[in-house]
Amino acid sequence: MRVLVIGGTGFVGPAVVTGLVSGGHVATIYNRGHSDTDLPESIDRITGDRLELPAMRPAIAEFGPDTYGMVVHMKTTLNIPDAVMERLRREATRRGVTMSSLVEAALRKLLDEQSDQTMDLPPLPRWDSGGILVDVADRTALYDTMDRH
């Protein structure tokens, strides 16, 4: 199956892309092209910003109509203000690491600190996925489902 991976070069993306390719799937990554991540040579690449995804339809369509059996969006679901993102970019560049690794280190430090403070948080967003298609622990069923869809 052909899979379009939006992102694919951050913290988790390379493992997802490599797993797809090693599982016999054809992967295309769509990202800004800023990362020099070690990915399988067989992947297709489309360079663009996810915020401009609608404008990139022609580039994606070059692979044929209804080409992708699955689209995986690797965006981290953190809402981080632009000023903080800029500070993250500068610090990641200074240290020679990824922004994701800095965020992970900060979260680990925060979670490891002993604190008696509690705060009320808004409820997490909910999404109706249409139900479970397959038990992901059953690899054969997972691949059969991926091939059908």
N, C-alpha and C positions, 0 to 999 in steps of 0.2 A: 504494500500500500504506500502511496505517496503521502508524506506528512509535511505540512508547513509549520515550522517552529518560529514564532515571533519572539525575538530575543535569541536565546540559545548560546550565548557566550558568557553569561554571568556566573553566578555561584552554582546553580543546579543544572543549567542548560547543557553544558558539555557532556555530562553523564547521560542526560536524556537523549541527546542527538547521537552519541556513540552507541547507546543501547538500541535505539531505533535501527541504526545502520547494521549493527551486529545481528539484529533480529531479522534481517533481510528486507527491511523497509527502505524506501528512497526518501531521504530527508532534504528539505530546502530550509535554510535559515534566512530570516528577514531581520536585519538589524542595521545599526548605524555604521558598522564597519570600523569601529574604533578599537575593537579588541583583537589581539593577535592570539586568540585561543587555539590550542591544539585540538583540531577537529578532524574527523575522517576526510580524506581527500575527495571521496566520492560525492560529497554533499554539494548541492547547488546553493548559491548565495544571491540574495537580493539585498542591495544596500538602500536603506531608507529609514526614516524615523517613524516609530509606531504612531506618533501623533499625526502623521501625514499618511496613514495607511490608506484611506479612501483614494488619495491621489495616486497611489502606487498600483492600483488595480491593473493598468496595462502591463506593467512589469510582471506582476503575478500571473496574469492571464497568458503570458507568452508560453507558459508551460502547458497550456491547453484548457479548454472549458471543463469545469467540474473535475479538475485534475486531482485535487487533494481530498483524500478520504478522511483526513483528520487535520484539525488546526490546533496547535498547542501554544498558548500565550504564556510566556515565562516571566511576565512582569511581577515583581514583588508587590504585594498588596499593602504597602505602607504609604501613607500620605505624609510626605515630608515637605515642608515649606521650601521654596526655591532658595532662600538665603542659606538654609541648612545644607541643601544639596550642593550649593557652591562651595561651602566650607568642606563638605565631604570630598568633593572632587579635588580641591587643593590639597587636602591632607592625604588622600590616596595617592596622588601624584608625588607628593613629597616623600612618602614612605615606600612607593613603588609596589603598592598592593591594590586590590580591587576595592571599590566602594562597598560592595557586599560584605567583604571580610571585615571592614571597619564597623559596619552596622552590626554584624554578628558579634564581634568582640564587645561592642558597647552593650548589646542586649545581654550577653553572658555576664558581663560585669554587673549590670543592673540587677539581673535575676539572682546572682550569687550573693549580693549584699543582703545581710540580715536586716530586715526592716519590719517594724510593727505598723507602719503607715498603710492605710488602705484608702482607696479612692473609688468613687462611683464611676463606672465606665459606661458609655452608651452601648446598647446591645449590638452584637455583631450583625452585619448584613446577612440576609437570608437569600437563597437562590434555589429555585425549584429546577432541578436538573432533569426532571422527567423520570426519575427513578433509577435504580441500579440496573445496569445492563449485564454485569458479570461480576463474579467474585474475583478480584484482582490477584488473590493468592493462587488461583487455579490458572496457571500460565497457559495451558492448552486452550481453555475456554476464553481467556483474554485475547489470545492471538486469533482464534476463530471469530470472535466478536469484532476485532479490529479489521479483519479481512472483509467481513460482511458490511461494515459501515464505512 
